[in-house]
């Protein structure tokens, strides 16, 4: 089934399996979010949108999209005589809305899509453990896969045993402790093979793994998590 989400389902240049996770930044989704803000009467953006390499999305592409949509940086805050700041108008485009983060509203689309690759698949017998300290032990015979992506790429340790990934549209849990560059996913009887794409973060409106589950599992903010991923994973721009 085709998708109406800008940039979704479009093969990315160099989208063959990688040895590290890839954060794909959809220019189409970024443009759609900025255009929707303009149509709501918003004419300026919060300058913090461009902080930390545009929250890990790439300052260059983000600035280009904002400029193309006619959005300008909001004026710095004005301070009163007693030193308190006068808040910027609520009509300023925020990072959450521009990047389609959880809570930004149903009219926005997630701009960053994070994928990894299955490195190997193996059987795991009941009672056998995986990862550091065998933190996870199988309750019954099952199968697991080793997947590219660990805490060095922003898939933080607290996600182990707490969130799911998607492989071929089917959800599977991350189990055990997340390592530096890889994590382990329980795949049970699913037909998963080496080289298959693993979706860590996608579009929640399509039922794909969402950043909101990462927030619940880690206690970190949406901004902290998405920025870490964008700065540490391989980053590519898609249409």
Backbone as CSV, one residue per row, in Angstrom:
resi,resn,N_x,N_y,N_z,CA_x,CA_y,CA_z,C_x,C_y,C_z
1,UNK,0.848,-1.184,0.000,0.000,0.000,0.000,0.886,1.237,0.000
2,UNK,0.597,2.214,-0.862,1.392,3.435,-0.897,1.018,4.327,0.270
3,UNK,1.953,5.222,0.631,1.731,6.115,1.761,1.684,7.551,1.287
4,UNK,0.847,8.361,1.918,0.770,9.781,1.597,1.760,10.588,2.419
5,UNK,2.540,9.936,3.281,3.493,10.641,4.122,4.679,11.071,3.278
6,UNK,5.013,12.375,3.236,6.144,12.821,2.420,7.417,12.102,2.812
7,UNK,8.133,11.604,1.826,9.415,10.971,2.071,9.333,9.548,2.578
8,UNK,8.120,9.047,2.874,7.988,7.689,3.419,7.854,6.694,2.284
9,UNK,8.567,5.587,2.390,8.466,4.546,1.384,9.286,4.809,0.143
10,UNK,10.076,5.905,0.138,10.917,6.213,-1.002,12.295,5.622,-0.760
11,UNK,12.788,4.757,-1.631,14.106,4.174,-1.420,15.154,5.265,-1.279
12,UNK,15.996,5.148,-0.279,17.024,6.154,-0.037,18.288,5.787,-0.775
13,UNK,19.035,6.809,-1.265,20.308,6.515,-1.892,21.199,5.759,-0.905
14,UNK,21.854,4.706,-1.397,22.742,3.964,-0.523,22.018,3.256,0.598
15,UNK,20.799,2.754,0.317,19.988,2.155,1.371,20.253,0.662,1.561
16,UNK,21.331,0.157,0.982,21.706,-1.240,1.206,22.106,-1.428,2.663
17,UNK,22.132,-2.692,3.144,22.487,-2.944,4.540,23.801,-2.281,4.930
18,UNK,23.847,-1.729,6.139,25.026,-1.034,6.652,25.525,-1.703,7.918
19,UNK,26.769,-1.382,8.274,27.337,-1.916,9.499,27.015,-1.038,10.704
20,UNK,26.377,0.104,10.470,25.950,1.003,11.542,24.528,1.467,11.251
21,UNK,23.775,1.864,12.272,22.415,2.344,12.032,22.421,3.642,11.234
22,UNK,21.338,3.867,10.515,21.221,5.035,9.644,20.020,5.883,10.062
23,UNK,20.260,7.179,10.250,19.180,8.124,10.538,18.860,8.843,9.232
24,UNK,17.686,8.565,8.677,17.286,9.179,7.408,16.391,10.379,7.686
25,UNK,16.798,11.508,7.158,16.081,12.767,7.373,15.253,13.070,6.137
26,UNK,13.942,13.083,6.289,13.038,13.305,5.159,12.841,14.798,4.911
27,UNK,13.393,15.279,3.789,13.182,16.683,3.419,11.696,16.937,3.150
28,UNK,11.013,15.927,2.607,9.591,16.088,2.327,8.779,16.294,3.589
29,UNK,9.057,15.496,4.632,8.336,15.642,5.894,8.681,16.965,6.565
30,UNK,9.943,17.347,6.500,10.381,18.615,7.074,9.668,19.782,6.392
31,UNK,9.586,19.719,5.066,8.905,20.769,4.296,7.421,20.801,4.622
32,UNK,6.796,19.628,4.716,5.362,19.560,5.020,5.061,20.163,6.389
33,UNK,5.911,19.881,7.381,5.698,20.429,8.727,5.855,21.948,8.731
34,UNK,6.860,22.441,8.006,7.076,23.887,7.938,5.944,24.576,7.178
35,UNK,5.486,23.951,6.084,4.399,24.541,5.290,3.095,24.575,6.091
36,UNK,2.844,23.509,6.850,1.633,23.472,7.670,1.649,24.586,8.715
37,UNK,2.830,24.860,9.263,2.953,25.951,10.231,2.654,27.291,9.562
38,UNK,3.170,27.487,8.363,2.917,28.728,7.623,1.421,28.903,7.358
39,UNK,0.769,27.808,6.980,-0.663,27.878,6.685,-1.493,28.174,7.933
40,UNK,-0.925,27.917,9.114,-1.604,28.264,10.369,-1.273,29.679,10.815
41,UNK,-0.566,30.405,9.979,-0.252,31.795,10.287,1.066,32.012,10.996
42,UNK,1.869,30.968,11.147,3.172,31.100,11.806,4.187,31.631,10.795
43,UNK,4.925,32.664,11.202,5.867,33.311,10.298,7.309,33.281,10.797
44,UNK,7.539,32.778,11.985,8.901,32.747,12.522,9.140,31.426,13.260
45,UNK,10.420,31.106,13.446,10.776,29.876,14.157,11.651,30.210,15.357
46,UNK,11.540,29.380,16.364,12.381,29.510,17.545,13.826,29.247,17.125
47,UNK,14.748,30.171,17.393,16.146,29.971,16.975,16.775,28.684,17.498
48,UNK,16.237,28.139,18.584,16.798,26.902,19.123,16.602,25.724,18.170
49,UNK,15.757,25.889,17.145,15.571,24.869,16.115,16.916,24.470,15.502
50,UNK,17.841,25.426,15.397,19.116,25.179,14.744,20.221,24.753,15.701
51,UNK,19.924,24.673,16.996,20.926,24.244,17.976,21.317,22.789,17.755
52,UNK,22.547,22.433,18.172,23.042,21.043,18.110,22.817,20.433,16.728
53,UNK,23.275,21.181,15.698,23.109,20.730,14.312,21.649,20.443,14.017
54,UNK,20.808,21.417,14.403,19.362,21.311,14.193,18.804,20.044,14.821
55,UNK,19.129,19.876,16.132,18.623,18.734,16.892,18.977,17.408,16.218
56,UNK,20.165,17.386,15.615,20.619,16.161,14.973,20.042,15.910,13.594
57,UNK,19.279,16.856,13.052,18.652,16.658,11.744,19.477,17.256,10.605
58,UNK,20.498,18.056,10.940,21.331,18.676,9.916,20.965,20.136,9.711
59,UNK,21.800,21.033,10.202,21.503,22.460,10.151,21.285,22.962,8.723
60,UNK,22.089,22.441,7.791,22.016,22.932,6.415,20.641,22.677,5.793
61,UNK,20.172,21.419,5.829,18.880,21.113,5.206,17.740,21.801,5.944
62,UNK,17.816,21.874,7.266,16.749,22.516,8.032,16.676,24.000,7.694
63,UNK,17.824,24.666,7.634,17.834,26.098,7.305,17.301,26.331,5.898
64,UNK,17.663,25.467,4.966,17.177,25.602,3.584,15.657,25.500,3.525
65,UNK,15.096,24.545,4.241,13.642,24.343,4.228,12.933,25.534,4.865
66,UNK,13.430,26.006,5.995,12.805,27.154,6.660,12.838,28.387,5.766
67,UNK,13.963,28.609,5.124,14.110,29.762,4.231,13.174,29.645,3.031
68,UNK,13.075,28.442,2.467,12.202,28.234,1.305,10.741,28.476,1.639
69,UNK,10.346,28.212,2.882,8.964,28.416,3.309,8.707,29.835,3.814
70,UNK,9.741,30.675,3.787,9.569,32.073,4.196,9.580,32.308,5.692
71,UNK,10.007,31.320,6.450,10.047,31.462,7.907,11.370,32.088,8.338
72,UNK,11.308,33.012,9.288,12.498,33.709,9.770,12.667,33.460,11.259
73,UNK,13.891,33.651,11.731,14.160,33.445,13.154,13.416,34.475,13.983
74,UNK,12.810,34.020,15.071,12.086,34.936,15.960,13.065,35.901,16.616
75,UNK,12.566,37.069,16.942,13.391,38.057,17.629,13.784,37.538,19.005
76,UNK,14.969,37.906,19.492,15.345,37.485,20.846,14.381,38.047,21.878
77,UNK,14.263,37.412,23.041,13.309,37.877,24.048,13.615,39.292,24.534
78,UNK,12.552,39.994,24.864,12.687,41.348,25.407,12.575,41.255,26.921
79,UNK,13.465,41.938,27.637,13.466,41.885,29.090,12.854,43.149,29.679
80,UNK,12.075,42.953,30.714,11.465,44.080,31.415,12.477,44.698,32.371
81,UNK,12.075,45.801,33.003,12.972,46.526,33.904,13.429,45.666,35.075
82,UNK,12.588,44.728,35.515,12.967,43.899,36.657,13.762,42.660,36.236
83,UNK,14.097,42.557,34.943,14.939,41.461,34.472,14.208,40.237,33.983
84,UNK,12.897,40.207,34.065,12.149,39.044,33.585,11.921,39.155,32.076
85,UNK,11.929,37.999,31.421,11.789,37.985,29.969,10.329,37.935,29.557
86,UNK,10.037,38.627,28.494,8.705,38.559,27.898,8.719,37.381,26.923
87,UNK,7.841,36.439,27.143,7.838,35.209,26.338,7.580,35.516,24.875
88,UNK,8.178,34.694,24.008,7.922,34.824,22.580,6.466,34.462,22.283
89,UNK,5.928,34.979,21.197,4.539,34.649,20.843,4.366,33.145,20.682
90,UNK,3.182,32.645,21.001,2.901,31.213,20.884,2.845,30.772,19.431
91,UNK,2.874,31.731,18.503,2.818,31.409,17.079,4.205,31.162,16.490
92,UNK,5.213,31.049,17.334,6.556,30.726,16.852,6.676,29.213,16.621
93,UNK,7.270,28.825,15.505,7.446,27.411,15.190,8.479,26.802,16.135
94,UNK,8.091,25.743,16.822,8.968,25.100,17.796,9.700,23.906,17.171
95,UNK,10.824,23.476,17.777,11.508,22.292,17.271,10.611,21.053,17.246
96,UNK,9.800,20.869,18.275,8.937,19.682,18.332,7.997,19.610,17.133
97,UNK,7.428,20.755,16.762,6.512,20.785,15.624,7.247,20.603,14.310
98,UNK,8.368,21.285,14.142,9.122,21.185,12.890,9.619,19.766,12.642
99,UNK,10.110,19.109,13.700,10.700,17.778,13.538,9.702,16.644,13.765
100,UNK,8.437,16.992,14.075,7.397,15.970,14.222,7.608,15.072,15.419
101,UNK,8.008,15.659,16.548,8.243,14.865,17.754,6.933,14.577,18.475
102,UNK,6.902,13.578,19.350,5.672,13.238,20.073,5.093,14.450,20.798
103,UNK,3.767,14.571,20.729,3.091,15.673,21.394,2.955,16.923,20.547
104,UNK,3.550,16.910,19.345,3.494,18.104,18.497,2.151,18.262,17.798
105,UNK,1.347,17.212,17.784,0.035,17.305,17.138,-0.074,16.341,15.974
106,UNK,-1.305,15.939,15.639,-1.527,14.941,14.585,-1.194,15.424,13.183
107,UNK,-1.055,16.746,12.997,-0.791,17.265,11.654,0.690,17.254,11.295
108,UNK,1.546,16.827,12.213,2.975,16.791,11.929,3.444,15.358,11.678
109,UNK,4.560,15.253,10.968,5.120,13.953,10.618,6.553,13.852,11.140
110,UNK,6.906,12.704,11.706,8.272,12.502,12.178,9.240,12.628,11.006
111,UNK,10.269,13.432,11.183,11.222,13.707,10.107,12.357,12.686,10.090
112,UNK,12.751,12.199,11.257,13.888,11.265,11.346,13.384,9.832,11.439
113,UNK,14.005,8.984,10.640,13.675,7.554,10.613,14.969,6.779,10.871
114,UNK,14.996,5.973,11.927,16.229,5.287,12.319,16.129,3.790,12.037
115,UNK,17.073,3.271,11.255,17.068,1.851,10.913,18.436,1.223,11.183
116,UNK,18.400,-0.070,11.467,19.612,-0.865,11.605,19.524,-2.062,10.690
117,UNK,20.443,-2.998,10.859,20.516,-4.167,9.993,20.749,-5.427,10.826
118,UNK,20.086,-6.517,10.449,20.317,-7.800,11.108,21.698,-8.324,10.699
119,UNK,22.549,-8.588,11.691,23.882,-9.118,11.436,23.906,-10.640,11.449
120,UNK,23.121,-11.248,12.326,23.097,-12.701,12.434,21.837,-13.152,13.140
121,UNK,21.518,-14.428,12.976,20.347,-15.041,13.613,20.795,-16.350,14.242
122,UNK,20.313,-16.635,15.448,20.686,-17.904,16.093,19.568,-18.396,16.996
123,UNK,19.606,-19.673,17.287,18.656,-20.276,18.224,19.114,-20.001,19.653
124,UNK,18.153,-19.869,20.537,18.436,-19.695,21.958,17.562,-20.678,22.726
125,UNK,18.191,-21.557,23.491,17.460,-22.569,24.243,16.950,-22.000,25.566
126,UNK,15.903,-22.621,26.072,15.341,-22.201,27.354,16.426,-22.171,28.416
127,UNK,16.525,-21.055,29.135,17.516,-20.905,30.187,18.809,-20.281,29.749
128,UNK,19.064,-20.243,28.438,20.287,-19.608,27.948,20.148,-18.090,27.992
129,UNK,21.255,-17.404,28.202,21.239,-15.952,28.313,21.976,-15.266,27.186
130,UNK,21.736,-13.958,27.056,22.424,-13.151,26.044,22.865,-11.832,26.655
131,UNK,23.802,-11.194,25.981,24.292,-9.864,26.334,25.088,-9.884,27.633
132,UNK,25.554,-8.708,28.055,26.390,-8.592,29.238,25.700,-9.177,30.472
133,UNK,26.423,-10.042,31.180,25.898,-10.570,32.421,24.685,-11.458,32.258
134,UNK,24.374,-11.842,31.013,23.181,-12.655,30.748,21.946,-12.073,31.449
135,UNK,21.773,-10.768,31.278,20.641,-10.088,31.919,19.312,-10.638,31.427
136,UNK,19.321,-11.188,30.215,18.096,-11.804,29.684,18.338,-13.293,29.504
137,UNK,17.446,-14.095,30.040,17.483,-15.542,29.836,16.153,-15.985,29.234
138,UNK,16.221,-16.817,28.229,15.012,-17.248,27.532,14.142,-18.123,28.431
139,UNK,12.860,-17.794,28.478,11.912,-18.596,29.262,11.569,-19.893,28.538
140,UNK,11.744,-19.896,27.217,11.475,-21.078,26.399,12.374,-21.008,25.171
141,UNK,12.453,-22.097,24.418,13.251,-22.075,23.192,12.762,-20.937,22.292
142,UNK,13.693,-20.208,21.724,13.328,-19.076,20.887,14.462,-18.797,19.908
143,UNK,14.377,-17.697,19.194,15.438,-17.275,18.271,15.719,-15.797,18.499
144,UNK,16.966,-15.428,18.281,17.363,-14.035,18.464,18.172,-13.568,17.252
145,UNK,18.242,-12.256,17.099,19.098,-11.689,16.049,19.979,-10.609,16.653
146,UNK,21.190,-10.518,16.152,22.107,-9.448,16.521,21.921,-8.331,15.512
147,UNK,21.725,-7.103,16.009,21.338,-5.979,15.153,22.317,-4.815,15.318
148,UNK,22.647,-4.156,14.226,23.500,-2.975,14.310,22.787,-1.867,15.080
149,UNK,23.528,-1.211,15.957,22.966,-0.104,16.732,23.083,-0.330,18.217
150,UNK,23.881,0.516,18.880,24.050,0.431,20.320,24.105,1.811,20.929
151,UNK,24.559,1.890,22.172,24.523,3.184,22.852,25.461,4.202,22.216
152,UNK,26.478,3.753,21.485,27.372,4.702,20.806,26.666,5.433,19.678
153,UNK,25.568,4.879,19.187,24.789,5.526,18.123,23.467,6.106,18.634
154,UNK,23.310,6.205,19.950,22.114,6.830,20.508,21.016,5.886,20.919
155,UNK,21.224,4.584,20.735,20.244,3.598,21.208,20.644,3.288,22.649
156,UNK,20.188,4.123,23.545,20.716,4.154,24.905,20.427,2.865,25.666
157,UNK,21.239,2.615,26.685,21.196,1.335,27.399,19.834,1.031,28.010
158,UNK,19.133,2.057,28.458,17.848,1.843,29.128,16.793,1.241,28.206
159,UNK,17.045,1.204,26.907,16.064,0.649,25.963,16.050,-0.876,25.972
160,UNK,17.108,-1.503,26.484,17.156,-2.960,26.542,16.057,-3.509,27.439
161,UNK,15.258,-4.402,26.892,14.150,-4.982,27.645,12.969,-4.058,27.830
162,UNK,12.959,-2.925,27.114,11.901,-1.932,27.344,11.142,-1.501,26.090
163,UNK,11.737,-1.647,24.904,11.063,-1.181,23.687,11.149,-2.237,22.589
164,UNK,10.339,-2.030,21.552,10.320,-2.930,20.402,10.961,-2.275,19.189
165,UNK,11.372,-3.118,18.252,11.733,-2.686,16.909,10.759,-3.357,15.943
166,UNK,10.819,-2.973,14.677,9.977,-3.620,13.668,10.857,-4.206,12.573
167,UNK,10.573,-5.444,12.206,11.251,-6.098,11.093,10.162,-6.633,10.169
168,UNK,10.146,-6.145,8.945,9.110,-6.525,7.977,7.712,-6.281,8.542
169,UNK,7.553,-5.197,9.281,6.250,-4.813,9.802,5.820,-5.509,11.066
170,UNK,6.637,-6.419,11.565,6.288,-7.163,12.775,7.154,-6.696,13.945
171,UNK,6.535,-6.521,15.105,7.248,-6.014,16.280,8.008,-7.118,17.004
172,UNK,9.217,-6.746,17.471,10.058,-7.663,18.234,10.767,-6.870,19.333
173,UNK,10.916,-7.456,20.528,11.530,-6.706,21.628,13.061,-6.745,21.609
174,UNK,13.655,-5.628,22.009,15.080,-5.624,22.311,15.247,-6.316,23.656
175,UNK,16.162,-7.262,23.758,16.341,-8.015,25.002,17.788,-7.900,25.475
176,UNK,17.981,-8.076,26.774,19.319,-7.983,27.331,19.813,-6.546,27.360
177,UNK,21.088,-6.389,27.680,21.680,-5.055,27.759,22.147,-4.593,26.383
178,UNK,21.880,-3.338,26.071,22.348,-2.755,24.812,23.865,-2.573,24.900
179,UNK,24.593,-3.045,23.889,26.044,-2.913,23.856,26.445,-1.624,23.131
180,UNK,27.746,-1.437,22.963,28.210,-0.186,22.367,27.712,0.006,20.939
181,UNK,27.803,-1.025,20.121,27.470,-0.890,18.699,26.383,-1.830,18.209
182,UNK,25.889,-2.698,19.088,24.867,-3.668,18.686,23.865,-3.876,19.816
183,UNK,22.745,-4.485,19.468,21.777,-4.927,20.469,21.190,-6.253,20.002
184,UNK,20.486,-6.924,20.896,19.902,-8.237,20.600,18.384,-8.111,20.565
185,UNK,17.775,-8.710,19.562,16.324,-8.665,19.376,15.789,-10.084,19.360
186,UNK,14.750,-10.360,20.140,14.114,-11.676,20.102,13.156,-11.732,18.924
187,UNK,13.335,-12.708,18.038,12.522,-12.780,16.822,11.587,-13.983,16.804
188,UNK,11.718,-14.876,17.778,10.832,-16.033,17.884,10.821,-16.820,16.564
189,UNK,9.635,-17.015,15.955,9.534,-17.826,14.740,9.475,-16.990,13.472
190,UNK,9.759,-15.697,13.572,9.676,-14.826,12.399,10.749,-15.187,11.373
191,UNK,10.416,-15.003,10.105,11.339,-15.321,9.011,12.315,-14.169,8.817
192,UNK,13.240,-14.030,9.736,14.223,-12.952,9.704,15.550,-13.514,9.227
193,UNK,16.250,-12.747,8.366,17.524,-13.203,7.817,18.580,-12.113,7.955
194,UNK,19.815,-12.512,7.866,20.926,-11.571,7.860,20.712,-10.552,6.739
195,UNK,20.919,-9.282,7.047,20.755,-8.228,6.047,19.401,-7.553,6.070
196,UNK,18.429,-8.111,6.792,17.104,-7.486,6.874,17.184,-6.144,7.595
197,UNK,16.325,-5.233,7.181,16.264,-3.920,7.827,15.492,-4.001,9.138
198,UNK,15.994,-3.287,10.128,15.364,-3.222,11.447,14.985,-1.765,11.714
199,UNK,13.718,-1.526,11.997,13.242,-0.162,12.225,13.195,0.142,13.722
200,UNK,14.035,1.083,14.144,14.047,1.520,15.533,13.027,2.636,15.774
201,UNK,13.006,3.599,14.868,12.098,4.748,14.989,11.481,5.031,13.628
202,UNK,10.150,5.178,13.620,9.472,5.469,12.370,8.334,6.443,12.584
203,UNK,7.249,6.197,11.873,6.093,7.082,11.949,5.003,6.421,12.795
204,UNK,4.726,6.947,13.981,3.722,6.309,14.851,2.329,6.270,14.250
205,UNK,2.018,7.200,13.347,0.684,7.193,12.740,0.487,5.978,11.839
206,UNK,1.598,5.324,11.476,1.534,4.107,10.661,1.725,2.861,11.517
207,UNK,1.721,3.048,12.838,1.900,1.925,13.741,3.342,1.499,13.889
208,UNK,4.273,2.348,13.485,5.694,2.028,13.584,6.252,2.451,14.944
209,UNK,7.410,1.902,15.325,8.007,2.273,16.616,8.147,3.786,16.764
210,UNK,7.800,4.269,17.943,7.734,5.707,18.178,8.724,6.156,19.246
211,UNK,9.145,7.393,19.133,10.041,7.993,20.113,9.387,8.081,21.488
212,UNK,8.074,8.130,21.543,7.389,8.254,22.832,7.685,7.057,23.733
213,UNK,7.836,5.863,23.159,8.156,4.694,23.984,9.573,4.802,24.529
214,UNK,10.460,5.448,23.791,11.824,5.667,24.273,11.815,6.631,25.459
215,UNK,10.980,7.651,25.374,10.872,8.625,26.469,10.402,7.922,27.742
216,UNK,9.388,7.085,27.608,8.850,6.363,28.766,9.882,5.409,29.367
217,UNK,10.680,4.795,28.519,11.651,3.798,28.990,12.882,4.430,29.630
218,UNK,13.256,5.622,29.183,14.526,6.209,29.616,14.387,7.370,30.590
219,UNK,13.252,8.070,30.556,13.105,9.272,31.362,13.762,10.477,30.730
220,UNK,14.353,10.315,29.554,14.946,11.434,28.824,13.869,12.118,27.978
221,UNK,14.148,13.327,27.549,13.175,14.063,26.744,13.268,13.656,25.278
222,UNK,12.220,13.983,24.540,12.217,13.720,23.103,13.409,14.395,22.429
223,UNK,13.677,15.647,22.834,14.778,16.392,22.238,16.126,15.766,22.506
224,UNK,16.345,15.321,23.727,17.622,14.686,24.075,17.844,13.422,23.259
225,UNK,16.815,12.608,23.136,16.943,11.330,22.446,17.141,11.503,20.944
226,UNK,16.313,12.326,20.318,16.403,12.465,18.869,17.695,13.159,18.465
227,UNK,18.162,14.105,19.275,19.416,14.795,18.965,20.592,13.840,19.068
228,UNK,20.600,13.005,20.096,21.677,12.039,20.265,21.745,11.085,19.082
229,UNK,20.595,10.582,18.658,20.551,9.680,17.506,21.055,10.385,16.250
230,UNK,20.551,11.580,15.993,20.918,12.299,14.777,22.389,12.661,14.701
231,UNK,22.994,12.910,15.849,24.406,13.279,15.867,25.340,12.072,15.807
232,UNK,24.863,10.909,16.231,25.750,9.744,16.353,25.579,8.686,15.273
233,UNK,24.398,8.558,14.729,24.183,7.560,13.672,24.665,8.118,12.337
234,UNK,24.829,7.236,11.348,25.066,7.713,9.986,23.810,8.474,9.552
235,UNK,23.990,9.663,9.007,22.817,10.472,8.659,22.751,10.678,7.141
236,UNK,21.547,10.463,6.602,21.326,10.644,5.169,20.051,11.449,4.962
237,UNK,20.046,12.258,3.901,18.843,12.991,3.547,18.057,12.203,2.496
238,UNK,16.738,12.142,2.670,15.872,11.498,1.679,14.885,12.546,1.156
239,UNK,14.276,12.275,0.015,13.333,13.250,-0.557,12.163,13.549,0.350
